[in-house]
Amino acid sequence: MDEVSVYAAIGARLTQYDLDIDAAVLTERSSLDLPVGMQYTWRHATKPFIYAACSDGGPGKSGTRHFACALRMDAAGALSFHGEPVPLQWRPVHTCTDRDSRYLLIAYPAPSCVSVHRIREDGTLGEEIPQDAFKLEKTAHQVMVTPSNDRVILPVRGTSAENGKPEDPGSLHVFDYRDGKLAHRQTIAPNGGYGFGPRHVDFHPFKPWMYMSIERQNEVALFELGKTIEGPKFRKTALARPDAEKPRQLVGAVHVHPNGRFVYVSNRADGTVDFHGEKVFNGAENTIAAYSINAQTGEPKLIQTEDTRGMHVRTFHIDPSGKILVAANMTTRNVRDGDKVRNVPGGLSVFRIGDDGKLAFVRKYDADVSQANMFWMGMFARSRSRG
């Protein structure tokens, strides 16, 4: 079995943990300070490198310092800088490589756009590849290359109506892709993109299916990857109590299980209400939603929503063996406990994944997120595996 490292970032500090899959235990090993706060990372397809997008910005804050960093992973999983950080023009929100890791792609929410950067043979980052101009709706949130390596998917979230401002519609953009160049091919925007807030996509390992988390509507959707991308074929709630939805309830990441039988989505929330003069959590859902996948149609069926014992589950990951899921509880909140108030810290929640796809909570590793959020986590086999 491959040895696996878990990485979690609180602000600019990226910490490595060993994962004991059999015991479902994390052991802290090393850390690395990035130039500014982590936004997202991606693993090289074949070589021991990780690419980190980082910024001093964040939600609602554009920031002034932004970088892409190549990091080397040693045999024990410890990370070090591999070449100088590359300055970026805007705050990045997501990054990935193409399927053979010849290029690094970066998505930016404001302005809503994508950049592509060459990856040299030695794994360091090279020059940016010029792209034709194209117009996107507000708040691009992810960039992903399809398994066939010839298309790029860009979910554009839009924004919900708030404080007298109208809704900005969302959309899903599809580009032809070759040698680092994008050519716009298709826009998917049901109902003109109103009531449609795409966040992240992931691909089925065997079938031409793509699953998407719809952030603003708290749903998961299925698309078919044909000559054109068709869908959504299905849209399903991610919530256990959709009729009792509370403010600041959103979905986050989506990941398909390595065996292709299940798909998972994070429900994240951090809204507050007043209680005896204090702000306390409003009781919305911070869970991982588990779905079984119909082997003939790809339809996702909600089979479980499992509490993470934390707040605002922005990111999570499944280990390459498909036995363990780790979720990052990004922030902290006070909660009502009878007539008293107690604090729920941030941290990493560890679950076993059963043969039926359901999650069993094992333990939570609390973390101090008082100065910065746990904005990203992921896990990678130290020998190459599916990213």
C-alpha positions as CSV (number, residue, x, y, z in Angstrom):
1,M,0.0,0.0,0.0
2,D,1.3,3.5,-0.9
3,E,2.3,5.7,2.0
4,V,0.1,8.8,2.1
5,S,0.8,12.3,3.4
6,V,-2.0,14.7,4.4
7,Y,-1.3,18.4,4.0
8,A,-3.3,21.2,5.7
9,A,-2.8,25.0,5.5
10,I,-3.6,27.5,8.1
11,G,-2.9,30.8,6.5
12,A,0.6,30.6,5.0
13,R,1.8,27.6,7.1
14,L,1.5,24.3,5.3
15,T,1.7,21.3,7.6
16,Q,2.4,17.7,6.6
17,Y,0.9,14.7,8.5
18,D,1.5,11.0,7.9
19,L,-1.7,9.0,7.5
20,D,-1.9,5.5,9.0
21,I,-4.7,4.2,6.9
22,D,-5.3,1.0,9.0
23,A,-5.5,3.0,12.3
24,A,-7.1,6.1,10.7
25,V,-4.4,8.2,12.6
26,L,-2.7,11.4,11.6
27,T,0.8,12.2,12.8
28,E,2.3,15.6,12.4
29,R,5.7,15.5,10.6
30,S,6.8,18.9,9.1
31,S,5.7,22.3,8.0
32,L,6.6,24.9,5.4
33,D,5.9,28.6,5.4
34,L,4.6,29.9,2.1
35,P,5.1,33.6,1.0
36,V,1.4,34.3,1.8
37,G,-1.8,32.3,2.5
38,M,-2.5,29.0,0.8
39,Q,-5.4,29.0,-1.6
40,Y,-5.1,25.6,-3.4
41,T,-2.5,23.0,-4.5
42,W,-2.2,20.2,-7.1
43,R,0.1,17.2,-7.4
44,H,2.3,16.6,-10.5
45,A,1.2,13.7,-12.6
46,T,4.4,11.7,-12.4
47,K,7.1,13.6,-10.5
48,P,7.4,14.5,-6.7
49,F,6.2,18.1,-7.1
50,I,3.3,20.0,-5.7
51,Y,2.1,23.3,-7.1
52,A,0.6,25.8,-4.6
53,A,-1.4,28.9,-5.4
54,C,-1.2,31.4,-2.6
55,S,-2.3,35.0,-1.8
56,D,-2.7,37.5,1.0
57,G,-6.3,38.0,-0.3
58,G,-9.4,35.9,0.5
59,P,-13.1,36.0,0.3
60,G,-14.2,39.6,0.0
61,K,-10.5,40.7,0.0
62,S,-8.5,41.0,-3.2
63,G,-5.1,41.3,-1.6
64,T,-1.9,42.6,-3.1
65,R,0.6,39.7,-3.1
66,H,-0.1,36.5,-5.1
67,F,2.2,33.6,-6.1
68,A,2.4,30.2,-7.7
69,C,5.0,28.0,-6.0
70,A,6.6,24.8,-7.1
71,L,7.3,22.5,-4.1
72,R,9.4,19.4,-4.0
73,M,8.2,16.4,-2.0
74,D,10.9,14.2,-0.5
75,A,10.6,10.5,0.2
76,A,9.1,11.2,3.6
77,G,6.6,13.7,2.3
78,A,8.3,16.8,3.6
79,L,8.0,19.9,1.2
80,S,10.6,22.4,0.2
81,F,10.6,25.2,-2.4
82,H,11.6,24.1,-5.9
83,G,12.6,27.3,-7.7
84,E,11.4,30.9,-6.9
85,P,7.8,31.7,-6.3
86,V,6.2,33.1,-9.5
87,P,4.2,36.4,-9.0
88,L,0.6,36.4,-10.2
89,Q,-1.5,39.4,-11.0
90,W,-4.6,38.6,-9.0
91,R,-5.7,36.4,-6.1
92,P,-5.9,32.7,-7.3
93,V,-8.6,30.5,-6.0
94,H,-7.9,27.1,-7.6
95,T,-5.1,25.4,-9.6
96,C,-4.5,22.2,-11.5
97,T,-2.2,20.7,-14.0
98,D,-3.1,19.1,-17.3
99,R,-3.1,15.3,-17.4
100,D,0.6,15.0,-18.2
101,S,1.6,18.0,-16.0
102,R,3.1,20.0,-18.9
103,Y,1.2,23.1,-17.8
104,L,-0.2,24.6,-14.6
105,L,-3.7,26.2,-14.9
106,I,-4.9,28.8,-12.4
107,A,-8.4,30.2,-11.8
108,Y,-9.1,33.7,-10.5
109,P,-12.4,34.9,-9.0
110,A,-11.9,38.7,-9.5
111,P,-11.5,39.3,-12.3
112,S,-13.0,36.1,-13.4
113,C,-10.3,34.5,-15.6
114,V,-7.7,31.7,-16.1
115,S,-4.0,31.7,-16.6
116,V,-1.7,28.9,-18.0
117,H,1.9,28.5,-17.1
118,R,4.5,26.2,-18.5
119,I,6.0,23.5,-16.3
120,R,9.6,22.8,-17.2
121,E,11.1,19.3,-17.4
122,D,12.8,19.8,-14.0
123,G,9.4,20.6,-12.4
124,T,10.0,24.4,-12.0
125,L,7.5,26.9,-13.3
126,G,8.1,28.6,-16.6
127,E,6.5,31.4,-18.6
128,E,2.8,32.2,-18.8
129,I,1.1,31.1,-22.1
130,P,-0.8,34.0,-23.7
131,Q,-4.6,33.3,-24.2
132,D,-7.2,34.8,-26.4
133,A,-9.6,37.1,-24.6
134,F,-12.9,35.8,-23.5
135,K,-15.6,37.2,-21.2
136,L,-16.8,35.3,-18.1
137,E,-19.5,35.9,-15.6
138,K,-18.5,36.8,-12.0
139,T,-16.5,34.6,-9.7
140,A,-14.7,31.8,-11.5
141,H,-14.0,29.2,-8.8
142,Q,-12.2,26.2,-10.3
143,V,-10.3,25.1,-13.4
144,M,-10.1,21.4,-14.3
145,V,-8.8,19.5,-17.3
146,T,-10.9,16.6,-18.5
147,P,-9.5,13.0,-18.4
148,S,-9.1,13.1,-22.2
149,N,-6.8,16.1,-21.7
150,D,-8.4,18.0,-24.6
151,R,-11.0,20.2,-22.7
152,V,-10.9,22.5,-19.8
153,I,-13.8,23.0,-17.4
154,L,-14.3,26.3,-15.7
155,P,-17.2,26.6,-13.1
156,V,-18.2,30.2,-12.6
157,R,-20.2,30.6,-9.4
158,G,-21.9,34.0,-9.8
159,T,-23.3,35.6,-6.6
160,S,-26.6,35.4,-4.8
161,A,-28.9,38.4,-4.4
162,E,-27.9,40.2,-1.2
163,N,-28.3,43.5,0.6
164,G,-30.4,44.9,-2.3
165,K,-28.0,43.7,-5.0
166,P,-29.5,41.4,-7.7
167,E,-28.2,38.0,-8.3
168,D,-25.2,37.6,-10.7
169,P,-25.9,34.4,-12.7
170,G,-23.5,31.4,-12.7
171,S,-22.3,29.3,-15.6
172,L,-20.2,26.4,-16.6
173,H,-17.6,27.1,-19.4
174,V,-16.0,24.5,-21.6
175,F,-12.8,25.2,-23.6
176,D,-10.9,23.1,-26.2
177,Y,-7.4,22.6,-24.9
178,R,-4.1,21.8,-26.6
179,D,-0.5,22.6,-25.7
180,G,-1.5,25.1,-23.0
181,K,-3.9,27.1,-25.2
182,L,-7.6,27.5,-24.5
183,A,-10.3,28.1,-27.1
184,H,-13.9,28.7,-25.9
185,R,-16.3,26.0,-27.0
186,Q,-19.4,25.9,-24.9
187,T,-21.4,27.7,-22.1
188,I,-23.9,25.9,-19.9
189,A,-26.2,28.2,-18.0
190,P,-29.7,26.7,-17.3
191,N,-32.3,29.5,-16.9
192,G,-29.7,32.0,-18.0
193,G,-27.5,31.0,-15.0
194,Y,-30.0,32.2,-12.4
195,G,-30.4,29.8,-9.6
196,F,-27.2,28.1,-10.8
197,G,-24.0,28.6,-8.8
198,P,-21.3,26.1,-9.9
199,R,-18.3,25.7,-7.6
200,H,-16.3,22.5,-8.3
201,V,-16.3,19.5,-10.6
202,D,-14.8,16.0,-10.4
203,F,-14.7,13.2,-13.0
204,H,-15.8,9.6,-12.7
205,P,-12.8,7.3,-13.0
206,F,-14.4,4.9,-15.6
207,K,-17.5,6.5,-17.2
208,P,-17.9,9.8,-19.2
209,W,-19.6,11.4,-16.2
210,M,-18.8,14.7,-14.4
211,Y,-20.2,15.6,-11.0
212,M,-20.5,19.2,-10.0
213,S,-21.2,20.9,-6.6
214,I,-23.6,23.8,-7.0
215,E,-22.6,26.1,-4.2
216,R,-25.4,28.6,-3.9
217,Q,-28.2,26.1,-4.3
218,N,-26.6,23.3,-2.1
219,E,-26.8,20.6,-4.7
220,V,-24.8,18.1,-6.7
221,A,-25.3,17.7,-10.4
222,L,-24.4,15.1,-13.1
223,F,-23.1,16.0,-16.6
224,E,-22.3,13.7,-19.5
225,L,-19.0,14.1,-21.3
226,G,-19.8,13.6,-25.0
227,K,-18.7,15.6,-28.0
228,T,-20.4,18.4,-26.2
229,I,-21.0,18.3,-22.4
230,E,-24.7,17.7,-21.7
231,G,-26.6,18.4,-18.5
232,P,-27.3,18.8,-15.8
233,K,-28.9,15.3,-16.2
234,F,-29.7,15.3,-12.4
235,R,-29.6,17.9,-9.7
236,K,-29.9,16.6,-6.1
237,T,-29.9,18.3,-2.7
238,A,-26.8,17.9,-0.5
239,L,-28.7,18.7,2.7
240,A,-30.4,16.5,5.2
241,R,-32.9,19.2,5.9
242,P,-33.3,21.3,2.6
243,D,-36.6,22.7,3.8
244,A,-34.9,24.1,6.9
245,E,-32.0,25.8,5.1
246,K,-30.3,28.6,7.1
247,P,-28.3,31.7,6.2
248,R,-24.7,31.1,5.1
249,Q,-25.4,27.4,4.1
250,L,-23.2,26.5,1.1
251,V,-21.7,23.4,-0.5
252,G,-17.9,23.2,-1.1
253,A,-15.8,20.5,-2.7
254,V,-16.9,17.4,-4.6
255,H,-14.9,14.2,-5.0
256,V,-15.7,10.9,-6.7
257,H,-14.6,7.8,-4.9
258,P,-11.7,5.9,-6.6
259,N,-14.0,2.9,-7.2
260,G,-16.5,5.0,-9.0
261,R,-19.5,3.8,-6.9
262,F,-19.9,6.9,-4.7
263,V,-19.5,10.7,-4.8
264,Y,-19.1,13.1,-1.8
265,V,-19.9,16.8,-1.3
266,S,-19.1,19.0,1.7
267,N,-21.8,21.1,3.3
268,R,-20.4,24.1,5.0
269,A,-21.8,26.8,7.2
270,D,-20.8,29.4,9.8
271,G,-23.8,31.7,10.2
272,T,-24.6,33.1,13.6
273,V,-27.6,34.2,15.7
274,D,-27.7,36.1,19.0
275,F,-27.9,34.2,22.3
276,H,-27.8,36.1,25.6
277,G,-25.7,38.9,23.9
278,E,-23.3,36.5,22.2
279,K,-23.0,35.4,18.6
280,V,-23.5,31.6,18.4
281,F,-23.7,29.2,15.4
282,N,-27.1,29.1,13.8
283,G,-27.3,25.3,13.6
284,A,-26.9,24.9,9.8
285,E,-25.3,21.8,8.4
286,N,-21.5,21.1,8.4
287,T,-21.5,17.6,7.0
288,I,-20.2,15.4,4.2
289,A,-23.0,14.3,1.9
290,A,-22.4,10.7,0.6
291,Y,-24.2,9.5,-2.6
292,S,-24.3,6.2,-4.3
293,I,-23.9,6.3,-8.1
294,N,-26.3,4.4,-10.3
295,A,-24.0,2.3,-12.5
296,Q,-26.2,2.6,-15.6
297,T,-27.3,6.3,-15.5
298,G,-24.8,7.9,-13.2
299,E,-27.6,9.3,-11.0
300,P,-26.4,10.2,-7.5
301,K,-28.6,9.1,-4.6
302,L,-28.1,10.6,-1.2
303,I,-27.4,7.9,1.3
304,Q,-25.9,9.8,4.2
305,T,-25.0,13.3,5.6
306,E,-22.3,12.8,8.3
307,D,-21.5,15.6,10.8
308,T,-17.9,16.7,10.7
309,R,-17.9,18.0,14.3
310,G,-16.6,21.3,13.0
311,M,-17.4,24.5,11.2
312,H,-17.3,25.5,7.5
313,V,-16.1,22.3,5.8
314,R,-14.4,24.1,2.8
315,T,-12.2,21.2,1.6
316,F,-11.8,17.5,2.1
317,H,-10.0,14.6,0.3
318,I,-10.2,10.8,-0.1
319,D,-7.0,8.8,0.2
320,P,-5.9,6.9,-3.0
321,S,-7.0,3.6,-1.5
322,G,-10.5,4.9,-0.9
323,K,-10.6,3.9,2.7
324,I,-10.2,7.2,4.5
325,L,-11.8,10.6,4.1
326,V,-10.3,13.7,5.9
327,A,-12.2,17.0,6.1
328,A,-10.9,20.4,7.0
329,N,-13.1,22.5,9.4
330,M,-12.0,25.9,8.3
331,T,-13.0,28.1,11.1
332,T,-14.3,28.2,14.7
333,R,-17.7,29.2,16.2
334,N,-19.3,29.4,19.6
335,V,-22.3,27.1,19.9
336,R,-25.2,27.0,22.3
337,D,-25.0,24.0,24.7
338,G,-28.2,24.2,26.8
339,D,-28.0,27.4,28.7
340,K,-24.3,27.7,28.2
341,V,-22.0,28.5,25.3
342,R,-19.0,26.4,24.2
343,N,-16.4,26.9,21.5
344,V,-16.0,24.5,18.5
345,P,-12.4,24.8,17.2
346,G,-11.3,24.2,13.6
347,G,-9.3,21.2,12.6
348,L,-9.2,17.9,10.7
349,S,-11.9,15.3,10.9
350,V,-11.1,11.7,10.0
351,F,-13.6,9.2,8.7
352,R,-13.5,5.6,7.5
353,I,-15.3,4.9,4.3
354,G,-17.3,1.6,4.4
355,D,-17.9,-0.8,1.6
356,D,-21.4,0.7,1.3
357,G,-19.9,4.2,0.8
358,K,-21.0,5.5,4.2
359,L,-18.7,7.4,6.5
360,A,-17.9,6.5,10.1
361,F,-16.4,9.3,12.2
362,V,-13.1,8.3,13.9
363,R,-11.6,11.4,15.4
364,K,-11.0,15.1,15.1
365,Y,-7.7,16.8,15.4
366,D,-8.4,20.3,16.7
367,A,-6.4,23.2,15.4
368,D,-5.9,26.9,16.3
369,V,-7.6,28.9,13.6
370,S,-7.9,32.1,15.7
371,Q,-5.4,34.0,13.5
372,A,-6.0,32.4,10.1
373,N,-8.4,29.9,8.6
374,M,-7.6,26.3,7.6
375,F,-8.3,27.3,4.0
376,W,-7.2,24.1,2.2
377,M,-6.3,20.5,2.9
378,G,-5.5,17.5,0.6
379,M,-3.7,14.2,0.6
380,F,-1.3,12.6,-1.8
381,A,0.5,9.2,-2.1
382,R,4.2,9.7,-1.8
383,S,4.6,7.5,-4.9
384,R,2.4,8.7,-7.8
385,S,-1.3,7.9,-7.7
386,R,-4.5,9.4,-9.1
387,G,-4.6,13.2,-8.3
